[in-house]
Amino acid sequence: MYITENDLLRKNNNFGALRHLATLTVFISHTYGISGIGYEPLGLLTGNRYVLSAFGLNLFFCMSGFLVCHSLITSPSIKQYLLNRFLRIWPAYAVNVLFCILFIGIPFTTLPVLDFLSNPQTRFFLLKNISLIGSTFTLPGVINNEAINSSAWTIPVEFRLYFVLLLMYLVFKLRFNQMMLLLLITLWLAQLVIPVSWQHAAFKPHVLYSINLGLHFLTGACFYLYKDSIPLKLSIWFILFACWLAIHIWLPAYWARTEQPFWTYTIMWMAFRWYRVPFMKTDISYGVYLYAIPIQLIILLTIGQSFSFPVFLLFSLVCTVALALLSWYLIEKKALSLKMFFKNKQPAKAL
């Protein structure tokens, strides 16, 4: 009924399957845009209230909040926590940035190769992205300065949330649980009561979306902190579902600002109470997320214009999975092995 530490073992939950499901939804959603078809069927069906990529990102950030909070609480030191997060995010992401320069930038730029490599915009693309300070998506002379890997914008957002979590822990260590819950409730109420017009006047759309993803992250983190007090019951899920449905019907202006509790509870139910879905140990979800758009652009710029949408979707998925497997075995898995190397040199006492 309650989530236990035993449930957090990889073999006892569905987080692996859910990560790959989230990646697949983002992949399919972005394929509609890249191929030029436009909005996906789910967006058209729901009046653009929901798109598959939004489902996938909400799923990613909610699970990330839960698991990263677990990592923070159980890490032997702050240094180990930061190292774990860095090794999971940065190595594969840095290689992806180089991949975009080498395999999209150089082959498809209208500039001479040396001019392209020495261009300040190329240096800016490299340094800003690998620093995780922010994101930039264009390279000089490439596809009329259109974005070449727009999905990567969420990586720096998630990385900043790791530090938000750590800062809350360092400042409010003795009351970490309570202050995290207070922060979540405060932010949730603020975006609920502040008129949407004011929010759009104060922040750019991508900032507002980052805040929304941050709320999903914090909701997942609080779910971990209070996992001993939140029962996973079907009756509770039905109550939350009824509230979510009622808001959609009678208060449509508030649906996007009140859905975090329902989706978080649903995700945790799927992770811990659904039938255990056997899934491979190889985790290619991050690699697929990083390489999907670059691979699809390469295909479109070379041989993809003559493909029908189903063929393009399937062919680009196969190519992306192949590259994601290389990313996992050559980069991510090796980077993650360093976590255990450094962990063995740390005291066993947890934070």
SULVEN-V485208 format. One record per backbone hydrogen bond with DSSP energy under -0.5 kcal/mol. NH is the residue of the N-H (numbers start at 1). CO is the residue of the C=O. Records with the same first field share a line. If there is no record, write none. Layout:
BEGIN
NH: CO / CO
END
This chain:
BEGIN
3: 227
8: 4 / 5
9: 6
12: 9
13: 10
14: 271
18: 14
19: 15
20: 16
21: 17
22: 18
23: 19
24: 20
25: 21
26: 22
27: 23
28: 24
29: 25
30: 26
31: 27
32: 28
33: 29
34: 30
35: 31
36: 33
37: 32
38: 32
44: 40
45: 41
46: 42
47: 44
48: 43
49: 46
54: 51
55: 51
56: 52
57: 53
58: 54
59: 55
60: 56
61: 57
62: 58
63: 59
64: 60
65: 61
66: 62
67: 63
68: 64
69: 65
70: 66
71: 67
72: 68
73: 69
74: 70
75: 71
81: 77
82: 78
83: 79
84: 80
85: 81
86: 82
87: 83
88: 84
89: 85
90: 86
91: 86
93: 89
94: 90
95: 91
96: 92
97: 93
98: 94
99: 95
100: 96
101: 97
102: 98
103: 99
104: 100
105: 100
106: 101
108: 104
109: 105
110: 141
116: 112
117: 113
118: 114
119: 115 / 116
122: 119
123: 119
124: 120
125: 121
126: 122
127: 123
128: 124
129: 125
130: 126
131: 127
132: 128 / 129
133: 128
134: 128
142: 139
143: 108 / 141
145: 142
146: 142 / 143
148: 137
152: 149
153: 150
154: 151
155: 152
156: 152
157: 153
158: 154
159: 155
160: 156
161: 157
162: 158
163: 159
164: 160
165: 161
166: 162
167: 163
168: 164
169: 165
170: 166
171: 167
172: 168
175: 172
176: 173
179: 175
180: 176
181: 177
182: 178
183: 179
184: 180
185: 181
186: 182
187: 183
188: 184
189: 185
190: 186
191: 187
192: 188
193: 189
194: 190
199: 195
200: 196
201: 197
202: 198
203: 199
207: 204
208: 204
209: 205
210: 206
211: 207
212: 208
213: 209
214: 210
215: 211
216: 212
217: 213
218: 214
219: 215
220: 216
221: 217
222: 218
223: 219
224: 220
225: 221
226: 222
227: 224
229: 226
230: 226
231: 229
232: 1
233: 231
237: 233
238: 234
239: 235
240: 236
241: 237
242: 238
243: 239
244: 240
245: 241
246: 242
247: 243
248: 244
249: 245
250: 246
251: 246 / 247
254: 251
255: 252
257: 254
258: 254 / 255
263: 259
264: 260
265: 261
266: 262
267: 263
268: 264
269: 265
270: 266
271: 267
272: 268
273: 269
274: 269
278: 276
284: 282
288: 284
289: 285
290: 286
291: 287
292: 288
295: 291
296: 292
297: 293
298: 294
299: 295
300: 296
301: 297
302: 298 / 299
303: 299
304: 299
306: 303
307: 304
312: 308
313: 309
314: 310
315: 311
316: 312
317: 313
318: 314
319: 315
320: 316
321: 317
322: 318
323: 319
324: 320
325: 321
326: 322
327: 323
328: 324
329: 325
330: 326
331: 327
332: 327
333: 328
335: 331
336: 332
337: 333
338: 334 / 335
339: 335 / 336
340: 336
341: 337
342: 338
343: 339
344: 340
345: 342
346: 343
351: 75
END
